[in-house]
């Protein structure tokens, strides 16, 4: 099972601001199973949705 990145957010958001979580919550409200993961290499939060293997190829 893979994942598709919907949006990227820099990790340095102002204190008390959670733009990646807010974006993911809006996608979930629209029926998409969005989650937030941290990409340590790029120091960014990624909003992702799961994909099946045949969609990822």
C-alpha positions as CSV (number, residue, x, y, z in Angstrom):
1,X,0.0,0.0,0.0
2,X,1.4,3.4,-1.0
3,X,0.5,7.0,-0.3
4,X,-0.2,10.0,-2.5
5,X,1.0,13.4,-1.2
6,X,-1.8,16.0,-1.4
7,X,0.1,19.0,0.1
8,X,3.4,19.9,1.8
9,X,3.8,22.3,4.7
10,X,7.1,23.6,6.1
11,X,7.8,22.5,9.6
12,X,8.5,26.0,10.8
13,X,4.9,27.2,11.1
14,X,4.3,29.9,13.8
15,X,3.7,28.7,17.3
16,X,0.1,27.5,17.7
17,X,-0.5,27.2,14.0
18,X,-1.1,23.8,12.5
19,X,-1.7,24.3,8.8
20,X,-1.1,20.7,7.8
21,X,-3.5,19.4,10.4
22,X,-6.1,21.9,9.4
23,X,-5.7,21.0,5.7
24,X,-6.0,17.3,6.5
25,X,-9.1,17.9,8.7
26,X,-10.8,19.7,5.8
27,X,-10.0,16.8,3.4
28,X,-11.4,14.3,6.0
29,X,-14.5,16.5,6.1
30,X,-14.8,16.0,2.3
31,X,-14.5,12.3,2.8
32,X,-10.8,11.7,2.0
33,X,-8.9,9.6,4.5
34,X,-6.1,12.2,4.8
35,X,-3.4,12.0,7.5
36,X,-0.3,14.1,8.3
37,X,3.2,12.6,8.3
38,X,6.6,14.2,8.9
39,X,9.2,14.0,6.2
40,X,12.4,14.4,8.2
41,X,14.6,14.6,5.2
42,X,12.8,17.8,3.8
43,X,11.7,19.0,7.3
44,X,8.1,19.3,6.1
45,X,4.7,17.9,7.1
46,X,3.0,16.0,4.3
47,X,-0.7,15.5,4.0
48,X,-1.2,12.1,2.4
49,X,-4.0,9.7,1.4
50,X,-3.5,6.0,0.9
51,X,-3.4,4.5,-2.6
52,X,-3.6,1.0,-3.9
53,X,-0.4,-0.3,-5.6
54,X,-1.9,-0.2,-9.1
55,X,-2.8,3.5,-8.7
56,X,0.7,4.4,-7.5
57,X,2.4,2.9,-10.6
